[in-house]
Amino acid sequence: MGTSRSQGRNSASTLAAALVLLVLVDCALAATVNVGGSSGWTLGYNYKTWASTAKVRPYDSLFFKYDPRLHNAMVVSKADYDSCKTTSPWAKHASGKDYIKFTKSGTYYIICGVGTHCKAGMKVAVTVKW
């Protein structure tokens, strides 16, 4: 009986170690995705088209590059994204070189909260999935 219990613990330990290794490897393989490609985060760019081809996985970083005197990047709810409401963002970034990482699958909404930029199309819905 002692051998069976010992083998069970070894199997559980091996499985746990394998799962930890998979998570670490996945995190190590995380990529940086440039929002808007070489255009960056700016007015006059079609982010809907960009997002339709962007491949973003959990732990990847979205990189927003822009002039911080003119723009920002705000993570908002879908309702705030749809209405371009800027008063209650989940997160606000304003450095001009912002990395935003999402660790879970789902669709995330980012807008520019400056003036009427969001209503002019400076917003993106990014789907993060395995």
N, CA and C atoms as an extended XYZ file, in Angstrom:
390
Properties=species:S:1:pos:R:3:atomname:S:1:resname:S:1:resid:I:1 pbc="F F F"
N         0.808       -1.193        0.000 N   MET     1
C         0.000        0.000        0.000 CA  MET     1
C         0.849        1.254        0.000 C   MET     1
N         1.979        1.251        0.649 N   GLY     2
C         2.842        2.414        0.703 CA  GLY     2
C         3.328        2.808       -0.681 C   GLY     2
N         3.572        1.836       -1.533 N   THR     3
C         4.063        2.114       -2.872 CA  THR     3
C         2.991        2.795       -3.707 C   THR     3
N         1.766        2.356       -3.618 N   SER     4
C         0.674        2.943       -4.388 CA  SER     4
C         0.456        4.406       -4.007 C   SER     4
N         0.473        4.688       -2.712 N   ARG     5
C         0.287        6.067       -2.243 CA  ARG     5
C         1.449        6.932       -2.718 C   ARG     5
N         2.657        6.392       -2.672 N   SER     6
C         3.840        7.128       -3.110 CA  SER     6
C         3.773        7.405       -4.611 C   SER     6
N         3.328        6.433       -5.380 N   GLN     7
C         3.202        6.624       -6.828 CA  GLN     7
C         2.145        7.684       -7.131 C   GLN     7
N         1.062        7.696       -6.384 N   GLY     8
C         0.004        8.698       -6.575 CA  GLY     8
C         0.528       10.104       -6.322 C   GLY     8
N         1.331       10.255       -5.255 N   ARG     9
C         1.909       11.575       -4.956 CA  ARG     9
C         2.890       11.988       -6.042 C   ARG     9
N         3.691       11.038       -6.526 N   ASN    10
C         4.648       11.341       -7.590 CA  ASN    10
C         3.933       11.766       -8.863 C   ASN    10
N         2.837       11.084       -9.197 N   SER    11
C         2.066       11.444      -10.387 CA  SER    11
C         1.475       12.842      -10.242 C   SER    11
N         0.934       13.139       -9.076 N   ALA    12
C         0.356       14.465       -8.833 CA  ALA    12
C         1.435       15.539       -8.886 C   ALA    12
N         2.597       15.254       -8.319 N   SER    13
C         3.708       16.209       -8.343 CA  SER    13
C         4.196       16.444       -9.767 C   SER    13
N         4.273       15.368      -10.538 N   THR    14
C         4.716       15.486      -11.926 CA  THR    14
C         3.710       16.308      -12.734 C   THR    14
N         2.425       16.073      -12.538 N   LEU    15
C         1.384       16.819      -13.236 CA  LEU    15
C         1.434       18.296      -12.855 C   LEU    15
N         1.572       18.589      -11.586 N   ALA    16
C         1.654       19.980      -11.125 CA  ALA    16
C         2.872       20.675      -11.728 C   ALA    16
N         4.003       19.993      -11.741 N   ALA    17
C         5.218       20.572      -12.317 CA  ALA    17
C         5.041       20.834      -13.807 C   ALA    17
N         4.380       19.924      -14.510 N   ALA    18
C         4.145       20.097      -15.945 CA  ALA    18
C         3.239       21.298      -16.202 C   ALA    18
N         2.212       21.472      -15.399 N   LEU    19
C         1.306       22.615      -15.557 CA  LEU    19
C         2.033       23.932      -15.303 C   LEU    19
N         2.849       23.974      -14.276 N   VAL    20
C         3.630       25.182      -13.979 CA  VAL    20
C         4.560       25.493      -15.142 C   VAL    20
N         5.210       24.471      -15.675 N   LEU    21
C         6.114       24.653      -16.801 CA  LEU    21
C         5.365       25.191      -18.018 C   LEU    21
N         4.175       24.676      -18.299 N   LEU    22
C         3.383       25.168      -19.433 CA  LEU    22
C         3.033       26.644      -19.267 C   LEU    22
N         2.644       27.050      -18.078 N   VAL    23
C         2.310       28.454      -17.824 CA  VAL    23
C         3.546       29.319      -18.004 C   VAL    23
N         4.681       28.890      -17.478 N   LEU    24
C         5.925       29.668      -17.610 CA  LEU    24
C         6.361       29.787      -19.062 C   LEU    24
N         6.254       28.708      -19.821 N   VAL    25
C         6.629       28.742      -21.230 CA  VAL    25
C         5.705       29.687      -21.982 C   VAL    25
N         4.404       29.619      -21.709 N   ASP    26
C         3.452       30.485      -22.392 CA  ASP    26
C         3.739       31.952      -22.078 C   ASP    26
N         4.048       32.265      -20.830 N   CYS    27
C         4.380       33.643      -20.453 CA  CYS    27
C         5.668       34.085      -21.138 C   CYS    27
N         6.634       33.184      -21.231 N   ALA    28
C         7.911       33.530      -21.859 CA  ALA    28
C         7.747       33.786      -23.353 C   ALA    28
N         6.773       33.149      -23.985 N   LEU    29
C         6.540       33.316      -25.408 CA  LEU    29
C         5.631       34.497      -25.718 C   LEU    29
N         5.234       35.241      -24.718 N   ALA    30
C         4.343       36.385      -24.926 CA  ALA    30
C         4.981       37.369      -25.899 C   ALA    30
N         4.140       37.961      -26.722 N   ALA    31
C         4.607       38.886      -27.757 CA  ALA    31
C         4.166       40.310      -27.436 C   ALA    31
N         4.779       41.252      -28.135 N   THR    32
C         4.347       42.641      -28.085 CA  THR    32
C         3.662       42.937      -29.412 C   THR    32
N         2.421       43.397      -29.334 N   VAL    33
C         1.633       43.693      -30.525 CA  VAL    33
C         1.495       45.204      -30.644 C   VAL    33
N         2.008       45.770      -31.730 N   ASN    34
C         1.945       47.218      -31.952 CA  ASN    34
C         0.555       47.595      -32.463 C   ASN    34
N        -0.188       48.318      -31.660 N   VAL    35
C        -1.536       48.734      -32.047 CA  VAL    35
C        -1.421       49.734      -33.204 C   VAL    35
N        -2.097       49.415      -34.301 N   GLY    36
C        -2.025       50.268      -35.479 CA  GLY    36
C        -0.805       50.019      -36.339 C   GLY    36
N        -0.053       48.961      -36.026 N   GLY    37
C         1.148       48.669      -36.804 CA  GLY    37
C         2.114       49.843      -36.788 C   GLY    37
N         2.694       50.158      -37.933 N   SER    38
C         3.669       51.248      -37.999 CA  SER    38
C         3.012       52.626      -37.856 C   SER    38
N         1.695       52.709      -38.022 N   SER    39
C         0.999       53.996      -37.858 CA  SER    39
C         0.864       54.391      -36.400 C   SER    39
N         0.821       53.402      -35.530 N   GLY    40
C         0.673       53.681      -34.106 CA  GLY    40
C        -0.753       54.062      -33.745 C   GLY    40
N        -0.895       54.754      -32.630 N   TRP    41
C        -2.188       55.155      -32.064 CA  TRP    41
C        -2.402       56.610      -32.461 C   TRP    41
N        -3.260       56.834      -33.452 N   THR    42
C        -3.425       58.171      -34.008 CA  THR    42
C        -4.791       58.328      -34.664 C   THR    42
N        -5.124       59.523      -35.015 N   LEU    43
C        -6.356       59.798      -35.750 CA  LEU    43
C        -6.216       59.362      -37.200 C   LEU    43
N        -7.342       59.029      -37.828 N   GLY    44
C        -7.345       58.718      -39.248 CA  GLY    44
C        -6.920       57.308      -39.599 C   GLY    44
N        -6.897       56.418      -38.624 N   TYR    45
C        -6.498       55.035      -38.875 CA  TYR    45
C        -7.694       54.136      -38.615 C   TYR    45
N        -7.856       53.075      -39.399 N   ASN    46
C        -8.985       52.165      -39.235 CA  ASN    46
C        -8.614       51.037      -38.264 C   ASN    46
N        -8.897       51.250      -36.995 N   TYR    47
C        -8.546       50.262      -35.968 CA  TYR    47
C        -9.449       49.036      -36.007 C   TYR    47
N       -10.645       49.175      -36.553 N   LYS    48
C       -11.538       48.018      -36.676 CA  LYS    48
C       -10.910       47.003      -37.632 C   LYS    48
N       -10.409       47.480      -38.754 N   THR    49
C        -9.744       46.597      -39.710 CA  THR    49
C        -8.484       46.003      -39.094 C   THR    49
N        -7.700       46.834      -38.426 N   TRP    50
C        -6.479       46.347      -37.786 CA  TRP    50
C        -6.800       45.235      -36.783 C   TRP    50
N        -7.794       45.464      -35.930 N   ALA    51
C        -8.149       44.492      -34.886 CA  ALA    51
C        -8.662       43.184      -35.478 C   ALA    51
N        -9.285       43.243      -36.643 N   SER    52
C        -9.827       42.025      -37.252 CA  SER    52
C        -8.734       41.049      -37.674 C   SER    52
N        -7.511       41.551      -37.853 N   THR    53
C        -6.410       40.669      -38.241 CA  THR    53
C        -5.355       40.505      -37.141 C   THR    53
N        -5.480       41.277      -36.080 N   ALA    54
C        -4.498       41.194      -34.980 CA  ALA    54
C        -4.663       39.883      -34.226 C   ALA    54
N        -3.565       39.260      -33.925 N   LYS    55
C        -3.580       38.030      -33.132 CA  LYS    55
C        -2.982       38.359      -31.777 C   LYS    55
N        -3.839       38.369      -30.761 N   VAL    56
C        -3.409       38.713      -29.410 CA  VAL    56
C        -3.803       37.568      -28.485 C   VAL    56
N        -2.803       37.050      -27.771 N   ARG    57
C        -3.033       35.962      -26.826 CA  ARG    57
C        -2.882       36.479      -25.408 C   ARG    57
N        -3.443       35.770      -24.441 N   PRO    58
C        -3.209       36.181      -23.053 CA  PRO    58
C        -1.707       36.301      -22.785 C   PRO    58
N        -1.344       37.302      -22.042 N   TYR    59
C         0.017       37.657      -21.639 CA  TYR    59
C         0.789       38.432      -22.713 C   TYR    59
N         0.243       38.540      -23.939 N   ASP    60
C         0.855       39.438      -24.912 CA  ASP    60
C         0.650       40.863      -24.417 C   ASP    60
N         1.502       41.763      -24.855 N   SER    61
C         1.358       43.175      -24.510 CA  SER    61
C         0.922       43.957      -25.738 C   SER    61
N        -0.091       44.773      -25.577 N   LEU    62
C        -0.469       45.713      -26.622 CA  LEU    62
C         0.394       46.949      -26.419 C   LEU    62
N         1.039       47.412      -27.467 N   PHE    63
C         1.895       48.588      -27.374 CA  PHE    63
C         1.218       49.747      -28.092 C   PHE    63
N         0.956       50.808      -27.346 N   PHE    64
C         0.345       52.018      -27.882 CA  PHE    64
C         1.427       53.094      -27.968 C   PHE    64
N         1.763       53.493      -29.197 N   LYS    65
C         2.752       54.551      -29.393 CA  LYS    65
C         2.045       55.769      -29.980 C   LYS    65
N         2.201       56.935      -29.305 N   TYR    66
C         1.505       58.143      -29.727 CA  TYR    66
C         2.159       59.364      -29.091 C   TYR    66
N         1.763       60.535      -29.545 N   ASP    67
C         2.237       61.786      -28.960 CA  ASP    67
C         1.409       62.056      -27.703 C   ASP    67
N         2.008       62.010      -26.513 N   PRO    68
C         1.238       62.172      -25.274 CA  PRO    68
C         0.642       63.575      -25.104 C   PRO    68
N         1.071       64.531      -25.893 N   ARG    69
C         0.461       65.870      -25.840 CA  ARG    69
C        -0.875       65.886      -26.569 C   ARG    69
N        -1.096       64.857      -27.419 N   LEU    70
C        -2.297       64.837      -28.254 CA  LEU    70
C        -3.274       63.717      -27.937 C   LEU    70
N        -2.786       62.628      -27.338 N   HIS    71
C        -3.631       61.440      -27.164 CA  HIS    71
C        -3.383       60.778      -25.806 C   HIS    71
N        -4.219       59.784      -25.517 N   ASN    72
C        -3.997       58.874      -24.405 CA  ASN    72
C        -4.630       57.542      -24.791 C   ASN    72
N        -4.565       56.571      -23.916 N   ALA    73
C        -5.184       55.262      -24.149 CA  ALA    73
C        -5.914       54.875      -22.874 C   ALA    73
N        -7.221       54.729      -22.988 N   MET    74
C        -8.053       54.411      -21.828 CA  MET    74
C        -8.742       53.068      -22.043 C   MET    74
N        -8.595       52.168      -21.078 N   VAL    75
C        -9.293       50.888      -21.110 CA  VAL    75
C       -10.656       51.126      -20.472 C   VAL    75
N       -11.713       50.791      -21.214 N   VAL    76
C       -13.072       51.103      -20.766 CA  VAL    76
C       -13.999       49.900      -20.943 C   VAL    76
N       -15.196       50.014      -20.422 N   SER    77
C       -16.221       48.987      -20.616 CA  SER    77
C       -16.744       49.059      -22.053 C   SER    77
N       -17.483       48.030      -22.472 N   LYS    78
C       -18.069       48.042      -23.815 CA  LYS    78
C       -19.039       49.202      -23.952 C   LYS    78
N       -19.846       49.456      -22.932 N   ALA    79
C       -20.814       50.562      -23.000 CA  ALA    79
C       -20.091       51.895      -23.173 C   ALA    79
N       -19.001       52.100      -22.436 N   ASP    80
C       -18.236       53.348      -22.560 CA  ASP    80
C       -17.525       53.412      -23.917 C   ASP    80
N       -17.097       52.287      -24.430 N   TYR    81
C       -16.493       52.224      -25.758 CA  TYR    81
C       -17.523       52.646      -26.812 C   TYR    81
N       -18.715       52.048      -26.724 N   ASP    82
C       -19.766       52.342      -27.705 CA  ASP    82
C       -20.169       53.815      -27.693 C   ASP    82
N       -20.214       54.415      -26.499 N   SER    83
C       -20.668       55.807      -26.373 CA  SER    83
C       -19.511       56.811      -26.300 C   SER    83
N       -18.282       56.310      -26.290 N   CYS    84
C       -17.081       57.152      -26.145 CA  CYS    84
C       -17.088       57.932      -24.825 C   CYS    84
N       -17.623       57.321      -23.791 N   LYS    85
C       -17.634       57.940      -22.465 CA  LYS    85
C       -16.256       57.783      -21.824 C   LYS    85
N       -15.712       58.897      -21.313 N   THR    86
C       -14.346       58.895      -20.791 CA  THR    86
C       -14.257       59.121      -19.287 C   THR    86
N       -15.390       59.187      -18.599 N   THR    87
C       -15.362       59.584      -17.182 CA  THR    87
C       -15.043       58.464      -16.208 C   THR    87
N       -15.135       57.213      -16.618 N   SER    88
C       -14.862       56.131      -15.658 CA  SER    88
C       -14.051       54.999      -16.287 C   SER    88
N       -12.833       55.301      -16.766 N   PRO    89
C       -12.017       54.234      -17.372 CA  PRO    89
C       -11.552       53.235      -16.318 C   PRO    89
N       -11.319       52.010      -16.761 N   TRP    90
C       -10.743       51.002      -15.875 CA  TRP    90
C        -9.265       51.281      -15.680 C   TRP    90
N        -8.630       51.855      -16.711 N   ALA    91
C        -7.215       52.229      -16.648 CA  ALA    91
C        -6.982       53.350      -17.642 C   ALA    91
N        -6.081       54.261      -17.295 N   LYS    92
C        -5.742       55.361      -18.195 CA  LYS    92
C        -4.223       55.415      -18.341 C   LYS    92
N        -3.790       55.485      -19.587 N   HIS    93
C        -2.363       55.528      -19.903 CA  HIS    93
C        -2.097       56.804      -20.690 C   HIS    93
N        -0.991       57.468      -20.384 N   ALA    94
C        -0.737       58.753      -21.044 CA  ALA    94
C         0.747       59.025      -21.273 C   ALA    94
N         1.574       57.996      -21.327 N   SER    95
C         3.016       58.218      -21.494 CA  SER    95
C         3.421       58.412      -22.952 C   SER    95
N         2.607       57.886      -23.865 N   GLY    96
C         2.963       57.923      -25.282 CA  GLY    96
C         3.658       56.655      -25.740 C   GLY    96
N         4.071       55.834      -24.781 N   LYS    97
C         4.689       54.533      -25.062 CA  LYS    97
C         4.173       53.555      -24.014 C   LYS    97
N         2.928       53.148      -24.180 N   ASP    98
C         2.251       52.350      -23.156 CA  ASP    98
C         2.109       50.890      -23.562 C   ASP    98
N         2.429       50.013      -22.625 N   TYR    99
C         2.238       48.583      -22.791 CA  TYR    99
C         1.054       48.189      -21.915 C   TYR    99
N         0.066       47.545      -22.529 N   ILE   100
C        -1.099       47.078      -21.782 CA  ILE   100
C        -1.171       45.566      -21.974 C   ILE   100
N        -1.187       44.844      -20.856 N   LYS   101
C        -1.201       43.383      -20.896 CA  LYS   101
C        -2.514       42.867      -20.319 C   LYS   101
N        -3.126       41.934      -21.022 N   PHE   102
C        -4.336       41.279      -20.555 CA  PHE   102
C        -4.009       39.808      -20.339 C   PHE   102
N        -4.335       39.293      -19.155 N   THR   103
C        -3.962       37.919      -18.824 CA  THR   103
C        -5.077       36.913      -19.083 C   THR   103
N        -6.260       37.391      -19.420 N   LYS   104
C        -7.389       36.493      -19.652 CA  LYS   104
C        -7.939       36.702      -21.053 C   LYS   104
N        -8.522       35.640      -21.598 N   SER   105
C        -9.195       35.748      -22.884 CA  SER   105
C       -10.411       36.658      -22.735 C   SER   105
N       -10.770       37.303      -23.820 N   GLY   106
C       -11.938       38.178      -23.835 CA  GLY   106
C       -11.722       39.332      -24.788 C   GLY   106
N       -12.720       40.191      -24.900 N   THR   107
C       -12.607       41.379      -25.734 CA  THR   107
C       -12.409       42.569      -24.817 C   THR   107
N       -11.418       43.381      -25.149 N   TYR   108
C       -11.060       44.553      -24.354 CA  TYR   108
C       -11.212       45.796      -25.222 C   TYR   108
N       -11.610       46.877      -24.581 N   TYR   109
C       -11.964       48.101      -25.289 CA  TYR   109
C       -11.055       49.238      -24.862 C   TYR   109
N       -10.413       49.870      -25.853 N   ILE   110
C        -9.498       50.977      -25.573 CA  ILE   110
C        -9.902       52.153      -26.451 C   ILE   110
N        -9.948       53.333      -25.844 N   ILE   111
C       -10.306       54.546      -26.568 CA  ILE   111
C        -9.285       55.641      -26.277 C   ILE   111
N        -9.252       56.654      -27.142 N   CYS   112
C        -8.527       57.875      -26.830 CA  CYS   112
C        -9.538       58.783      -26.148 C   CYS   112
N        -9.175       59.262      -24.970 N   GLY   113
C       -10.088       60.095      -24.195 CA  GLY   113
C        -9.909       61.584      -24.404 C   GLY   113
N        -9.136       61.974      -25.400 N   VAL   114
C        -8.885       63.394      -25.656 CA  VAL   114
C        -9.934       63.930      -26.634 C   VAL   114
N       -10.578       65.018      -26.257 N   GLY   115
C       -11.540       65.687      -27.137 CA  GLY   115
C       -12.549       64.732      -27.752 C   GLY   115
N       -12.709       64.834      -29.052 N   THR   116
C       -13.660       63.980      -29.777 CA  THR   116
C       -12.935       62.880      -30.563 C   THR   116
N       -11.714       62.544      -30.155 N   HIS   117
C       -10.920       61.554      -30.880 CA  HIS   117
C       -11.621       60.201      -30.956 C   HIS   117
N       -12.228       59.768      -29.858 N   CYS   118
C       -12.932       58.479      -29.859 CA  CYS   118
C       -14.060       58.507      -30.891 C   CYS   118
N       -14.855       59.552      -30.878 N   LYS   119
C       -15.967       59.650      -31.837 CA  LYS   119
C       -15.465       59.743      -33.269 C   LYS   119
N       -14.234       60.204      -33.446 N   ALA   120
C       -13.634       60.274      -34.779 CA  ALA   120
C       -13.012       58.938      -35.189 C   ALA   120
N       -13.142       57.905      -34.350 N   GLY   121
C       -12.673       56.571      -34.702 CA  GLY   121
C       -11.422       56.098      -34.004 C   GLY   121
N       -10.914       56.882      -33.061 N   MET   122
C        -9.697       56.472      -32.354 CA  MET   122
C       -10.081       55.596      -31.164 C   MET   122
N       -10.487       54.383      -31.512 N   LYS   123
C       -10.878       53.393      -30.512 CA  LYS   123
C       -10.684       52.023      -31.120 C   LYS   123
N       -10.417       51.053      -30.257 N   VAL   124
C       -10.166       49.712      -30.750 CA  VAL   124
C       -10.723       48.690      -29.766 C   VAL   124
N       -11.355       47.654      -30.321 N   ALA   125
C       -11.820       46.513      -29.548 CA  ALA   125
C       -10.901       45.342      -29.918 C   ALA   125
N       -10.164       44.851      -28.949 N   VAL   126
C        -9.173       43.803      -29.198 CA  VAL   126
C        -9.636       42.510      -28.535 C   VAL   126
N        -9.671       41.450      -29.325 N   THR   127
C       -10.044       40.145      -28.793 CA  THR   127
C        -8.775       39.369      -28.455 C   THR   127
N        -8.684       38.985      -27.192 N   VAL   128
C        -7.553       38.207      -26.692 CA  VAL   128
C        -8.029       36.759      -26.565 C   VAL   128
N        -7.330       35.864      -27.253 N   LYS   129
C        -7.728       34.446      -27.185 CA  LYS   129
C        -6.541       33.557      -27.440 C   LYS   129
N        -6.634       32.331      -26.947 N   TRP   130
C        -5.572       31.338      -27.127 CA  TRP   130
C        -5.484       30.917      -28.536 C   TRP   130
